[in-house]
Amino acid sequence: MSSVHKNLSEFSTEALPDVSQKRFAIIVAEWNEEVTEALFEGAYKTLLENGVKAYNIIRANVPGSYELSFGSQVFAQKADIDAVIAIGCVIQGETKHNDYINHAVAQGLTNVSLKYNKPVIFGVLTPNNQQQALDRAGGIHGNKGDEAAITAIKMLAIS
């Protein structure tokens, strides 16, 4: 379901696992900072609201979304990190760079997750324009950061 028909900040919190002792890394792309900061704030707030201790949330910045895979791998390989959330935004623009970047990031994060057998969450917006990004970073369609955080928590229930 597209986010036009679903609010990214509305989700079921039924049967969430206890994450009070779990550690999360949030890797944030600096490119499109207005958007990625809002996504980070959403993810951070959602983790806190669902029992994660502030001292168990680690943030690292990378220059852009392409670098999220490596940044996520650095933290996924750490035994004391239970889940990684990758936050980024690649806007369509005038060229096809987004196709290459988005595919590489999706594949890279999947590979990291499988290599280290832990949740690595794709919290990357892939909108057509800046307004669509803002609408999904705390705007009319909610916050993808909220969704990414709750996804990480839910995935810990099966890992």
N, CA, C and O atoms as a GROMACS GRO file, in nm:
protein
  636
    1MET      N    1   0.084  -0.117   0.000
    1MET     CA    2   0.000   0.000   0.000
    1MET      C    3   0.089   0.124   0.000
    1MET      O    4   0.183   0.134   0.078
    2SER      N    5   0.058   0.216  -0.088
    2SER     CA    6   0.138   0.338  -0.094
    2SER      C    7   0.107   0.427   0.025
    2SER      O    8   0.000   0.417   0.087
    3SER      N    9   0.201   0.515   0.057
    3SER     CA   10   0.181   0.604   0.171
    3SER      C   11   0.074   0.708   0.144
    3SER      O   12   0.031   0.778   0.236
    4VAL      N   13   0.029   0.721   0.019
    4VAL     CA   14  -0.082   0.811  -0.011
    4VAL      C   15  -0.209   0.757   0.055
    4VAL      O   16  -0.300   0.833   0.090
    5HIS      N   17  -0.215   0.626   0.072
    5HIS     CA   18  -0.333   0.562   0.131
    5HIS      C   19  -0.310   0.514   0.274
    5HIS      O   20  -0.403   0.462   0.336
    6LYS      N   21  -0.190   0.531   0.327
    6LYS     CA   22  -0.159   0.485   0.462
    6LYS      C   23  -0.071   0.589   0.530
    6LYS      O   24   0.022   0.642   0.469
    7ASN      N   25  -0.100   0.617   0.654
    7ASN     CA   26  -0.016   0.708   0.730
    7ASN      C   27   0.101   0.629   0.787
    7ASN      O   28   0.080   0.530   0.857
    8LEU      N   29   0.223   0.671   0.758
    8LEU     CA   30   0.343   0.599   0.800
    8LEU      C   31   0.362   0.597   0.951
    8LEU      O   32   0.440   0.518   1.004
    9SER      N   33   0.290   0.684   1.021
    9SER     CA   34   0.302   0.691   1.168
    9SER      C   35   0.192   0.613   1.238
    9SER      O   36   0.182   0.617   1.361
   10GLU      N   37   0.110   0.544   1.163
   10GLU     CA   38   0.004   0.462   1.222
   10GLU      C   39   0.039   0.315   1.202
   10GLU      O   40   0.052   0.269   1.088
   11PHE      N   41   0.053   0.243   1.312
   11PHE     CA   42   0.090   0.103   1.304
   11PHE      C   43   0.044   0.034   1.431
   11PHE      O   44   0.014   0.098   1.531
   12SER      N   45   0.037  -0.096   1.425
   12SER     CA   46  -0.002  -0.174   1.541
   12SER      C   47   0.117  -0.192   1.635
   12SER      O   48   0.226  -0.228   1.591
   13THR      N   49   0.095  -0.168   1.761
   13THR     CA   50   0.199  -0.193   1.861
   13THR      C   51   0.163  -0.315   1.946
   13THR      O   52   0.222  -0.338   2.051
   14GLU      N   53   0.068  -0.391   1.898
   14GLU     CA   54   0.025  -0.511   1.968
   14GLU      C   55   0.135  -0.617   1.962
   14GLU      O   56   0.192  -0.641   1.856
   15ALA      N   57   0.162  -0.678   2.075
   15ALA     CA   58   0.258  -0.789   2.086
   15ALA      C   59   0.401  -0.750   2.050
   15ALA      O   60   0.475  -0.832   1.996
   16LEU      N   61   0.441  -0.627   2.079
   16LEU     CA   62   0.580  -0.588   2.057
   16LEU      C   63   0.669  -0.656   2.161
   16LEU      O   64   0.628  -0.672   2.276
   17PRO      N   65   0.789  -0.694   2.123
   17PRO     CA   66   0.880  -0.755   2.221
   17PRO      C   67   0.933  -0.650   2.318
   17PRO      O   68   0.928  -0.530   2.292
   18ASP      N   69   0.983  -0.697   2.430
   18ASP     CA   70   1.048  -0.609   2.527
   18ASP      C   71   1.184  -0.568   2.469
   18ASP      O   72   1.271  -0.653   2.446
   19VAL      N   73   1.202  -0.439   2.446
   19VAL     CA   74   1.327  -0.391   2.388
   19VAL      C   75   1.405  -0.303   2.485
   19VAL      O   76   1.495  -0.229   2.445
   20SER      N   77   1.370  -0.312   2.612
   20SER     CA   78   1.434  -0.226   2.712
   20SER      C   79   1.584  -0.251   2.726
   20SER      O   80   1.657  -0.164   2.773
   21GLN      N   81   1.630  -0.370   2.687
   21GLN     CA   82   1.773  -0.402   2.696
   21GLN      C   83   1.838  -0.413   2.558
   21GLN      O   84   1.953  -0.457   2.548
   22LYS      N   85   1.767  -0.376   2.454
   22LYS     CA   86   1.819  -0.386   2.317
   22LYS      C   87   1.889  -0.257   2.277
   22LYS      O   88   1.855  -0.148   2.323
   23ARG      N   89   1.990  -0.272   2.189
   23ARG     CA   90   2.066  -0.156   2.141
   23ARG      C   91   2.042  -0.138   1.991
   23ARG      O   92   2.045  -0.234   1.914
   24PHE      N   93   2.018  -0.016   1.954
   24PHE     CA   94   1.987   0.020   1.815
   24PHE      C   95   2.089   0.120   1.764
   24PHE      O   96   2.130   0.211   1.836
   25ALA      N   97   2.129   0.103   1.640
   25ALA     CA   98   2.211   0.204   1.571
   25ALA      C   99   2.122   0.267   1.464
   25ALA      O  100   2.055   0.197   1.388
   26ILE      N  101   2.123   0.399   1.460
   26ILE     CA  102   2.052   0.471   1.354
   26ILE      C  103   2.157   0.540   1.270
   26ILE      O  104   2.230   0.627   1.319
   27ILE      N  105   2.165   0.502   1.143
   27ILE     CA  106   2.262   0.559   1.051
   27ILE      C  107   2.186   0.661   0.965
   27ILE      O  108   2.087   0.627   0.901
   28VAL      N  109   2.233   0.786   0.966
   28VAL     CA  110   2.159   0.895   0.903
   28VAL      C  111   2.242   0.959   0.791
   28VAL      O  112   2.355   1.002   0.812
   29ALA      N  113   2.183   0.963   0.671
   29ALA     CA  114   2.246   1.031   0.559
   29ALA      C  115   2.235   1.182   0.578
   29ALA      O  116   2.128   1.232   0.612
   30GLU      N  117   2.344   1.253   0.556
   30GLU     CA  118   2.344   1.398   0.569
   30GLU      C  119   2.280   1.468   0.449
   30GLU      O  120   2.230   1.580   0.462
   31TRP      N  121   2.282   1.404   0.334
   31TRP     CA  122   2.223   1.463   0.213
   31TRP      C  123   2.072   1.472   0.233
   31TRP      O  124   2.012   1.379   0.287
   32ASN      N  125   2.010   1.580   0.191
   32ASN     CA  126   1.867   1.609   0.215
   32ASN      C  127   1.841   1.618   0.366
   32ASN      O  128   1.747   1.559   0.418
   33GLU      N  129   1.926   1.693   0.432
   33GLU     CA  130   1.928   1.701   0.578
   33GLU      C  131   1.793   1.740   0.641
   33GLU      O  132   1.756   1.686   0.745
   34GLU      N  133   1.721   1.832   0.579
   34GLU     CA  134   1.592   1.871   0.635
   34GLU      C  135   1.501   1.749   0.649
   34GLU      O  136   1.428   1.735   0.747
   35VAL      N  137   1.505   1.663   0.552
   35VAL     CA  138   1.422   1.542   0.552
   35VAL      C  139   1.480   1.436   0.645
   35VAL      O  140   1.407   1.380   0.727
   36THR      N  141   1.610   1.409   0.634
   36THR     CA  142   1.667   1.300   0.714
   36THR      C  143   1.668   1.331   0.863
   36THR      O  144   1.657   1.240   0.945
   37GLU      N  145   1.680   1.458   0.899
   37GLU     CA  146   1.672   1.494   1.041
   37GLU      C  147   1.533   1.467   1.097
   37GLU      O  148   1.518   1.418   1.209
   38ALA      N  149   1.431   1.499   1.018
   38ALA     CA  150   1.293   1.472   1.060
   38ALA      C  151   1.269   1.322   1.071
   38ALA      O  152   1.200   1.277   1.163
   39LEU      N  153   1.324   1.244   0.979
   39LEU     CA  154   1.311   1.098   0.985
   39LEU      C  155   1.382   1.044   1.109
   39LEU      O  156   1.329   0.957   1.178
   40PHE      N  157   1.503   1.094   1.136
   40PHE     CA  158   1.575   1.052   1.256
   40PHE      C  159   1.495   1.082   1.381
   40PHE      O  160   1.481   0.996   1.468
   41GLU      N  161   1.443   1.203   1.392
   41GLU     CA  162   1.364   1.241   1.510
   41GLU      C  163   1.245   1.147   1.528
   41GLU      O  164   1.214   1.107   1.640
   42GLY      N  165   1.179   1.112   1.419
   42GLY     CA  166   1.067   1.019   1.427
   42GLY      C  167   1.110   0.882   1.477
   42GLY      O  168   1.046   0.824   1.564
   43ALA      N  169   1.220   0.830   1.421
   43ALA     CA  170   1.269   0.699   1.463
   43ALA      C  171   1.312   0.700   1.609
   43ALA      O  172   1.278   0.609   1.686
   44TYR      N  173   1.386   0.802   1.648
   44TYR     CA  174   1.436   0.814   1.786
   44TYR      C  175   1.319   0.819   1.884
   44TYR      O  176   1.318   0.747   1.984
   45LYS      N  177   1.223   0.904   1.856
   45LYS     CA  178   1.106   0.920   1.943
   45LYS      C  179   1.027   0.789   1.954
   45LYS      O  180   0.982   0.751   2.062
   46THR      N  181   1.009   0.722   1.843
   46THR     CA  182   0.933   0.597   1.843
   46THR      C  183   1.005   0.489   1.922
   46THR      O  184   0.941   0.411   1.993
   47LEU      N  185   1.136   0.483   1.910
   47LEU     CA  186   1.210   0.385   1.991
   47LEU      C  187   1.192   0.413   2.139
   47LEU      O  188   1.165   0.322   2.217
   48LEU      N  189   1.207   0.539   2.179
   48LEU     CA  190   1.189   0.576   2.320
   48LEU      C  191   1.049   0.543   2.369
   48LEU      O  192   1.032   0.488   2.478
   49GLU      N  193   0.949   0.576   2.290
   49GLU     CA  194   0.809   0.553   2.328
   49GLU      C  195   0.776   0.405   2.343
   49GLU      O  196   0.677   0.370   2.406
   50ASN      N  197   0.859   0.320   2.285
   50ASN     CA  198   0.832   0.176   2.290
   50ASN      C  199   0.932   0.101   2.377
   50ASN      O  200   0.949  -0.020   2.363
   51GLY      N  201   0.998   0.173   2.468
   51GLY     CA  202   1.076   0.108   2.572
   51GLY      C  203   1.226   0.106   2.557
   51GLY      O  204   1.295   0.055   2.644
   52VAL      N  205   1.279   0.160   2.448
   52VAL     CA  206   1.424   0.161   2.432
   52VAL      C  207   1.481   0.275   2.516
   52VAL      O  208   1.428   0.386   2.517
   53LYS      N  209   1.588   0.246   2.586
   53LYS     CA  210   1.656   0.347   2.668
   53LYS      C  211   1.739   0.438   2.578
   53LYS      O  212   1.802   0.391   2.483
   54ALA      N  213   1.740   0.566   2.607
   54ALA     CA  214   1.814   0.663   2.524
   54ALA      C  215   1.960   0.624   2.510
   54ALA      O  216   2.019   0.642   2.403
   55TYR      N  217   2.021   0.572   2.616
   55TYR     CA  218   2.162   0.535   2.609
   55TYR      C  219   2.186   0.411   2.523
   55TYR      O  220   2.301   0.376   2.495
   56ASN      N  221   2.079   0.343   2.481
   56ASN     CA  222   2.091   0.228   2.393
   56ASN      C  223   2.062   0.261   2.247
   56ASN      O  224   2.045   0.172   2.164
   57ILE      N  225   2.056   0.390   2.217
   57ILE     CA  226   2.037   0.435   2.079
   57ILE      C  227   2.163   0.510   2.036
   57ILE      O  228   2.199   0.612   2.095
   58ILE      N  229   2.228   0.458   1.935
   58ILE     CA  230   2.353   0.516   1.885
   58ILE      C  231   2.325   0.576   1.748
   58ILE      O  232   2.261   0.513   1.663
   59ARG      N  233   2.374   0.695   1.726
   59ARG     CA  234   2.357   0.761   1.596
   59ARG      C  235   2.493   0.776   1.529
   59ARG      O  236   2.593   0.807   1.593
   60ALA      N  237   2.493   0.753   1.399
   60ALA     CA  238   2.612   0.780   1.316
   60ALA      C  239   2.564   0.845   1.187
   60ALA      O  240   2.462   0.806   1.131
   61ASN      N  241   2.639   0.943   1.142
   61ASN     CA  242   2.607   1.011   1.017
   61ASN      C  243   2.698   0.962   0.906
   61ASN      O  244   2.814   0.930   0.928
   62VAL      N  245   2.642   0.956   0.785
   62VAL     CA  246   2.719   0.927   0.664
   62VAL      C  247   2.685   1.037   0.563
   62VAL      O  248   2.580   1.100   0.575
   63PRO      N  249   2.772   1.061   0.465
   63PRO     CA  250   2.748   1.173   0.373
   63PRO      C  251   2.617   1.165   0.295
   63PRO      O  252   2.546   1.266   0.284
   64GLY      N  253   2.583   1.049   0.242
   64GLY     CA  254   2.462   1.036   0.162
   64GLY      C  255   2.402   0.898   0.175
   64GLY      O  256   2.454   0.813   0.247
   65SER      N  257   2.293   0.876   0.105
   65SER     CA  258   2.224   0.747   0.114
   65SER      C  259   2.308   0.631   0.061
   65SER      O  260   2.300   0.520   0.112
   66TYR      N  261   2.390   0.657  -0.040
   66TYR     CA  262   2.475   0.551  -0.094
   66TYR      C  263   2.566   0.493   0.014
   66TYR      O  264   2.596   0.373   0.012
   67GLU      N  265   2.608   0.574   0.108
   67GLU     CA  266   2.699   0.530   0.214
   67GLU      C  267   2.629   0.459   0.330
   67GLU      O  268   2.694   0.413   0.423
   68LEU      N  269   2.497   0.451   0.324
   68LEU     CA  270   2.422   0.384   0.433
   68LEU      C  271   2.458   0.237   0.447
   68LEU      O  272   2.461   0.184   0.559
   69SER      N  273   2.486   0.170   0.337
   69SER     CA  274   2.519   0.027   0.345
   69SER      C  275   2.646   0.004   0.426
   69SER      O  276   2.649  -0.080   0.516
   70PHE      N  277   2.750   0.079   0.396
   70PHE     CA  278   2.875   0.062   0.472
   70PHE      C  279   2.856   0.105   0.617
   70PHE      O  280   2.900   0.035   0.708
   71GLY      N  281   2.792   0.219   0.638
   71GLY     CA  282   2.767   0.264   0.775
   71GLY      C  283   2.688   0.162   0.855
   71GLY      O  284   2.715   0.139   0.972
   72SER      N  285   2.590   0.102   0.791
   72SER     CA  286   2.509   0.000   0.858
   72SER      C  287   2.591  -0.124   0.889
   72SER      O  288   2.575  -0.186   0.994
   73GLN      N  289   2.679  -0.161   0.797
   73GLN     CA  290   2.764  -0.278   0.819
   73GLN      C  291   2.857  -0.258   0.938
   73GLN      O  292   2.878  -0.350   1.017
   74VAL      N  293   2.913  -0.138   0.951
   74VAL     CA  294   3.003  -0.109   1.063
   74VAL      C  295   2.933  -0.140   1.196
   74VAL      O  296   2.995  -0.196   1.287
   75PHE      N  297   2.805  -0.104   1.206
   75PHE     CA  298   2.734  -0.127   1.331
   75PHE      C  299   2.671  -0.266   1.339
   75PHE      O  300   2.665  -0.323   1.448
   76ALA      N  301   2.626  -0.321   1.229
   76ALA     CA  302   2.566  -0.455   1.230
   76ALA      C  303   2.666  -0.561   1.275
   76ALA      O  304   2.628  -0.661   1.335
   77GLN      N  305   2.794  -0.539   1.245
   77GLN     CA  306   2.894  -0.639   1.283
   77GLN      C  307   2.926  -0.637   1.432
   77GLN      O  308   2.992  -0.729   1.482
   78LYS      N  309   2.882  -0.535   1.502
   78LYS     CA  310   2.908  -0.525   1.646
   78LYS      C  311   2.811  -0.616   1.722
   78LYS      O  312   2.690  -0.610   1.702
   79ALA      N  313   2.867  -0.698   1.808
   79ALA     CA  314   2.786  -0.795   1.882
   79ALA      C  315   2.685  -0.727   1.975
   79ALA      O  316   2.581  -0.785   2.005
   80ASP      N  317   2.714  -0.605   2.020
   80ASP     CA  318   2.623  -0.538   2.114
   80ASP      C  319   2.515  -0.453   2.046
   80ASP      O  320   2.441  -0.383   2.114
   81ILE      N  321   2.506  -0.459   1.914
   81ILE     CA  322   2.400  -0.390   1.841
   81ILE      C  323   2.298  -0.495   1.797
   81ILE      O  324   2.333  -0.594   1.733
   82ASP      N  325   2.172  -0.472   1.832
   82ASP     CA  326   2.066  -0.569   1.801
   82ASP      C  327   1.996  -0.540   1.669
   82ASP      O  328   1.950  -0.633   1.602
   83ALA      N  329   1.987  -0.413   1.631
   83ALA     CA  330   1.922  -0.376   1.505
   83ALA      C  331   1.979  -0.244   1.456
   83ALA      O  332   2.025  -0.161   1.534
   84VAL      N  333   1.975  -0.226   1.324
   84VAL     CA  334   2.024  -0.105   1.260
   84VAL      C  335   1.910  -0.046   1.178
   84VAL      O  336   1.836  -0.117   1.110
   85ILE      N  337   1.897   0.086   1.186
   85ILE     CA  338   1.798   0.158   1.106
   85ILE      C  339   1.875   0.254   1.016
   85ILE      O  340   1.948   0.341   1.065
   86ALA      N  341   1.858   0.239   0.886
   86ALA     CA  342   1.924   0.327   0.788
   86ALA      C  343   1.825   0.433   0.743
   86ALA      O  344   1.718   0.401   0.693
   87ILE      N  345   1.861   0.559   0.762
   87ILE     CA  346   1.774   0.673   0.731
   87ILE      C  347   1.834   0.753   0.616
   87ILE      O  348   1.949   0.798   0.624
   88GLY      N  349   1.757   0.772   0.511
   88GLY     CA  350   1.804   0.851   0.398
   88GLY      C  351   1.690   0.901   0.313
   88GLY      O  352   1.573   0.872   0.340
   89CYS      N  353   1.724   0.977   0.210
   89CYS     CA  354   1.625   1.030   0.116
   89CYS      C  355   1.693   1.055  -0.017
   89CYS      O  356   1.788   1.132  -0.027
   90VAL      N  357   1.642   0.989  -0.121
   90VAL     CA  358   1.692   1.008  -0.257
   90VAL      C  359   1.576   1.058  -0.342
   90VAL      O  360   1.482   0.983  -0.369
   91ILE      N  361   1.583   1.184  -0.383
   91ILE     CA  362   1.476   1.245  -0.460
   91ILE      C  363   1.501   1.223  -0.609
   91ILE      O  364   1.614   1.234  -0.656
   92GLN      N  365   1.395   1.193  -0.682
   92GLN     CA  366   1.402   1.162  -0.825
   92GLN      C  367   1.493   1.257  -0.902
   92GLN      O  368   1.590   1.212  -0.962
   93GLY      N  369   1.464   1.383  -0.903
   93GLY     CA  370   1.547   1.478  -0.976
   93GLY      C  371   1.535   1.464  -1.126
   93GLY      O  372   1.441   1.402  -1.177
   94GLU      N  373   1.631   1.521  -1.198
   94GLU     CA  374   1.625   1.526  -1.344
   94GLU      C  375   1.698   1.411  -1.412
   94GLU      O  376   1.685   1.392  -1.533
   95THR      N  377   1.776   1.334  -1.336
   95THR     CA  378   1.852   1.224  -1.395
   95THR      C  379   1.807   1.092  -1.332
   95THR      O  380   1.723   1.091  -1.243
   96LYS      N  381   1.865   0.984  -1.378
   96LYS     CA  382   1.830   0.851  -1.324
   96LYS      C  383   1.918   0.810  -1.207
   96LYS      O  384   1.920   0.692  -1.170
   97HIS      N  385   1.991   0.905  -1.148
   97HIS     CA  386   2.079   0.870  -1.036
   97HIS      C  387   2.003   0.798  -0.926
   97HIS      O  388   2.057   0.709  -0.860
   98ASN      N  389   1.878   0.838  -0.905
   98ASN     CA  390   1.800   0.776  -0.798
   98ASN      C  391   1.781   0.627  -0.821
   98ASN      O  392   1.782   0.549  -0.725
   99ASP      N  393   1.762   0.585  -0.946
   99ASP     CA  394   1.745   0.442  -0.974
   99ASP      C  395   1.868   0.364  -0.929
   99ASP      O  396   1.856   0.259  -0.866
  100TYR      N  397   1.985   0.415  -0.961
  100TYR     CA  398   2.109   0.346  -0.927
  100TYR      C  399   2.136   0.350  -0.777
  100TYR      O  400   2.174   0.250  -0.717
  101ILE      N  401   2.115   0.465  -0.718
  101ILE     CA  402   2.139   0.479  -0.573
  101ILE      C  403   2.041   0.393  -0.495
  101ILE      O  404   2.082   0.316  -0.409
  102ASN      N  405   1.912   0.405  -0.524
  102ASN     CA  406   1.811   0.331  -0.448
  102ASN      C  407   1.831   0.180  -0.459
  102ASN      O  408   1.818   0.108  -0.361
  103HIS      N  409   1.861   0.133  -0.579
  103HIS     CA  410   1.885  -0.010  -0.597
  103HIS      C  411   2.008  -0.055  -0.517
  103HIS      O  412   2.005  -0.158  -0.450
  104ALA      N  413   2.114   0.022  -0.526
  104ALA     CA  414   2.238  -0.014  -0.455
  104ALA      C  415   2.216  -0.015  -0.304
  104ALA      O  416   2.263  -0.105  -0.234
  105VAL      N  417   2.144   0.085  -0.253
  105VAL     CA  418   2.120   0.092  -0.109
  105VAL      C  419   2.032  -0.024  -0.063
  105VAL      O  420   2.061  -0.089   0.036
  106ALA      N  421   1.924  -0.049  -0.136
  106ALA     CA  422   1.834  -0.159  -0.098
  106ALA      C  423   1.910  -0.292  -0.097
  106ALA      O  424   1.898  -0.370  -0.003
  107GLN      N  425   1.986  -0.317  -0.201
  107GLN     CA  426   2.063  -0.442  -0.208
  107GLN      C  427   2.170  -0.447  -0.101
  107GLN      O  428   2.191  -0.550  -0.037
  108GLY      N  429   2.239  -0.335  -0.080
  108GLY     CA  430   2.344  -0.330   0.021
  108GLY      C  431   2.291  -0.356   0.161
  108GLY      O  432   2.350  -0.434   0.237
  109LEU      N  433   2.180  -0.292   0.196
  109LEU     CA  434   2.123  -0.312   0.330
  109LEU      C  435   2.071  -0.455   0.348
  109LEU      O  436   2.084  -0.513   0.455
  110THR      N  437   2.013  -0.511   0.242
  110THR     CA  438   1.969  -0.651   0.249
  110THR      C  439   2.088  -0.742   0.274
  110THR      O  440   2.082  -0.832   0.357
  111ASN      N  441   2.196  -0.719   0.201
  111ASN     CA  442   2.316  -0.802   0.218
  111ASN      C  443   2.372  -0.792   0.359
  111ASN      O  444   2.412  -0.893   0.417
  112VAL      N  445   2.375  -0.672   0.414
  112VAL     CA  446   2.427  -0.654   0.550
  112VAL      C  447   2.338  -0.730   0.650
  112VAL      O  448   2.389  -0.798   0.739
  113SER      N  449   2.209  -0.717   0.634
  113SER     CA  450   2.116  -0.785   0.724
  113SER      C  451   2.137  -0.936   0.722
  113SER      O  452   2.142  -1.001   0.827
  114LEU      N  453   2.148  -0.991   0.603
  114LEU     CA  454   2.166  -1.136   0.590
  114LEU      C  455   2.304  -1.181   0.637
  114LEU      O  456   2.318  -1.288   0.697
  115LYS      N  457   2.406  -1.101   0.610
  115LYS     CA  458   2.543  -1.136   0.651
  115LYS      C  459   2.555  -1.144   0.803
  115LYS      O  460   2.621  -1.234   0.855
  116TYR      N  461   2.492  -1.049   0.873
  116TYR     CA  462   2.507  -1.044   1.018
  116TYR      C  463   2.385  -1.098   1.093
  116TYR      O  464   2.380  -1.093   1.216
  117ASN      N  465   2.288  -1.148   1.019
  117ASN     CA  466   2.171  -1.213   1.078
  117ASN      C  467   2.102  -1.125   1.183
  117ASN      O  468   2.069  -1.170   1.292
  118LYS      N  469   2.082  -0.999   1.145
  118LYS     CA  470   2.010  -0.908   1.233
  118LYS      C  471   1.934  -0.806   1.148
  118LYS      O  472   1.970  -0.782   1.033
  119PRO      N  473   1.830  -0.748   1.206
  119PRO     CA  474   1.751  -0.652   1.130
  119PRO      C  475   1.832  -0.528   1.090
  119PRO      O  476   1.895  -0.463   1.174
  120VAL      N  477   1.829  -0.497   0.963
  120VAL     CA  478   1.884  -0.373   0.908
  120VAL      C  479   1.769  -0.314   0.827
  120VAL      O  480   1.733  -0.366   0.722
  121ILE      N  481   1.715  -0.206   0.876
  121ILE     CA  482   1.589  -0.154   0.825
  121ILE      C  483   1.610  -0.043   0.722
  121ILE      O  484   1.690   0.048   0.742
  122PHE      N  485   1.536  -0.052   0.611
  122PHE     CA  486   1.541   0.043   0.501
  122PHE      C  487   1.447   0.160   0.534
  122PHE      O  488   1.328   0.155   0.503
  123GLY      N  489   1.502   0.263   0.595
  123GLY     CA  490   1.424   0.382   0.627
  123GLY      C  491   1.459   0.494   0.530
  123GLY      O  492   1.485   0.608   0.570
  124VAL      N  493   1.458   0.460   0.402
  124VAL     CA  494   1.499   0.554   0.298
  124VAL      C  495   1.377   0.595   0.216
  124VAL      O  496   1.305   0.510   0.164
  125LEU      N  497   1.355   0.724   0.206
  125LEU     CA  498   1.249   0.775   0.121
  125LEU      C  499   1.298   0.780  -0.023
  125LEU      O  500   1.415   0.812  -0.048
  126THR      N  501   1.209   0.749  -0.117
  126THR     CA  502   1.243   0.752  -0.259
  126THR      C  503   1.138   0.834  -0.336
  126THR      O  504   1.078   0.783  -0.431
  127PRO      N  505   1.114   0.958  -0.296
  127PRO     CA  506   1.007   1.038  -0.354
  127PRO      C  507   1.044   1.099  -0.490
  127PRO      O  508   1.160   1.099  -0.531
  128ASN      N  509   0.942   1.150  -0.556
  128ASN     CA  510   0.963   1.217  -0.684
  128ASN      C  511   1.010   1.361  -0.668
  128ASN      O  512   1.073   1.417  -0.757
  129ASN      N  513   0.978   1.422  -0.553
  129ASN     CA  514   1.013   1.563  -0.533
  129ASN      C  515   1.025   1.594  -0.384
  129ASN      O  516   0.993   1.512  -0.299
  130GLN      N  517   1.072   1.714  -0.355
  130GLN     CA  518   1.094   1.757  -0.217
  130GLN      C  519   0.965   1.756  -0.135
  130GLN      O  520   0.966   1.716  -0.019
  131GLN      N  521   0.855   1.799  -0.194
  131GLN     CA  522   0.730   1.804  -0.119
  131GLN      C  523   0.685   1.664  -0.077
  131GLN      O  524   0.639   1.646   0.036
  132GLN      N  525   0.698   1.566  -0.166
  132GLN     CA  526   0.663   1.429  -0.129
  132GLN      C  527   0.752   1.380  -0.014
  132GLN      O  528   0.705   1.308   0.074
  133ALA      N  529   0.877   1.418  -0.016
  133ALA     CA  530   0.968   1.381   0.093
  133ALA      C  531   0.921   1.440   0.225
  133ALA      O  532   0.913   1.370   0.326
  134LEU      N  533   0.890   1.568   0.224
  134LEU     CA  534   0.845   1.635   0.346
  134LEU      C  535   0.712   1.577   0.396
  134LEU      O  536   0.690   1.566   0.516
  135ASP      N  537   0.626   1.541   0.303
  135ASP     CA  538   0.497   1.481   0.340
  135ASP      C  539   0.515   1.348   0.414
  135ASP      O  540   0.429   1.307   0.491
  136ARG      N  541   0.630   1.281   0.390
  136ARG     CA  542   0.657   1.150   0.450
  136ARG      C  543   0.762   1.158   0.562
  136ARG      O  544   0.806   1.056   0.614
  137ALA      N  545   0.800   1.279   0.596
  137ALA     CA  546   0.898   1.302   0.702
  137ALA      C  547   0.834   1.386   0.812
  137ALA      O  548   0.892   1.482   0.862
  138GLY      N  549   0.713   1.347   0.850
  138GLY     CA  550   0.640   1.418   0.954
  138GLY      C  551   0.526   1.503   0.900
  138GLY      O  552   0.460   1.573   0.977
  139GLY      N  553   0.503   1.498   0.770
  139GLY     CA  554   0.396   1.575   0.708
  139GLY      C  555   0.265   1.498   0.700
  139GLY      O  556   0.236   1.417   0.788
  140ILE      N  557   0.189   1.523   0.598
  140ILE     CA  558   0.053   1.469   0.589
  140ILE      C  559   0.048   1.317   0.579
  140ILE      O  560  -0.056   1.257   0.606
  141HIS      N  561   0.156   1.254   0.540
  141HIS     CA  562   0.158   1.107   0.531
  141HIS      C  563   0.231   1.042   0.648
  141HIS      O  564   0.267   0.924   0.641
  142GLY      N  565   0.255   1.117   0.755
  142GLY     CA  566   0.324   1.062   0.871
  142GLY      C  567   0.475   1.069   0.857
  142GLY      O  568   0.528   1.154   0.785
  143ASN      N  569   0.545   0.979   0.926
  143ASN     CA  570   0.690   0.983   0.929
  143ASN      C  571   0.747   0.844   0.906
  143ASN      O  572   0.726   0.753   0.986
  144LYS      N  573   0.820   0.828   0.798
  144LYS     CA  574   0.884   0.701   0.765
  144LYS      C  575   0.982   0.659   0.875
  144LYS      O  576   1.007   0.540   0.892
  145GLY      N  577   1.036   0.754   0.948
  145GLY     CA  578   1.124   0.722   1.060
  145GLY      C  579   1.050   0.645   1.168
  145GLY      O  580   1.104   0.551   1.227
  146ASP      N  581   0.925   0.685   1.196
  146ASP     CA  582   0.842   0.611   1.291
  146ASP      C  583   0.826   0.467   1.246
  146ASP      O  584   0.845   0.373   1.323
  147GLU      N  585   0.791   0.452   1.118
  147GLU     CA  586   0.768   0.319   1.062
  147GLU      C  587   0.895   0.234   1.067
  147GLU      O  588   0.889   0.115   1.099
  148ALA      N  589   1.009   0.294   1.036
  148ALA     CA  590   1.135   0.220   1.038
  148ALA      C  591   1.168   0.170   1.179
  148ALA      O  592   1.213   0.057   1.196
  149ALA      N  593   1.144   0.254   1.279
  149ALA     CA  594   1.172   0.215   1.417
  149ALA      C  595   1.082   0.101   1.462
  149ALA      O  596   1.129   0.005   1.524
  150ILE      N  597   0.954   0.110   1.432
  150ILE     CA  598   0.863   0.004   1.474
  150ILE      C  599   0.893  -0.125   1.398
  150ILE      O  600   0.876  -0.234   1.452
  151THR      N  601   0.938  -0.112   1.275
  151THR     CA  602   0.978  -0.231   1.197
  151THR      C  603   1.097  -0.298   1.263
  151THR      O  604   1.101  -0.421   1.274
  152ALA      N  605   1.195  -0.220   1.306
  152ALA     CA  606   1.312  -0.278   1.374
  152ALA      C  607   1.270  -0.352   1.500
  152ALA      O  608   1.317  -0.463   1.527
  153ILE      N  609   1.182  -0.292   1.576
  153ILE     CA  610   1.135  -0.357   1.700
  153ILE      C  611   1.062  -0.486   1.667
  153ILE      O  612   1.086  -0.588   1.731
  154LYS      N  613   0.974  -0.482   1.570
  154LYS     CA  614   0.898  -0.603   1.532
  154LYS      C  615   0.989  -0.713   1.479
  154LYS      O  616   0.965  -0.831   1.505
  155MET      N  617   1.092  -0.675   1.406
  155MET     CA  618   1.183  -0.776   1.353
  155MET      C  619   1.264  -0.844   1.464
  155MET      O  620   1.305  -0.959   1.450
  156LEU      N  621   1.287  -0.774   1.573
  156LEU     CA  622   1.358  -0.836   1.686
  156LEU      C  623   1.275  -0.947   1.749
  156LEU      O  624   1.329  -1.036   1.815
  157ALA      N  625   1.144  -0.943   1.730
  157ALA     CA  626   1.058  -1.048   1.784
  157ALA      C  627   1.082  -1.182   1.715
  157ALA      O  628   1.053  -1.288   1.772
  158ILE      N  629   1.134  -1.179   1.592
  158ILE     CA  630   1.156  -1.304   1.521
  158ILE      C  631   1.303  -1.341   1.508
  158ILE      O  632   1.337  -1.449   1.459
  159SER      N  633   1.391  -1.252   1.552
  159SER     CA  634   1.534  -1.283   1.535
  159SER      C  635   1.592  -1.348   1.658
  159SER      O  636   1.711  -1.380   1.660
   0.00000   0.00000   0.00000
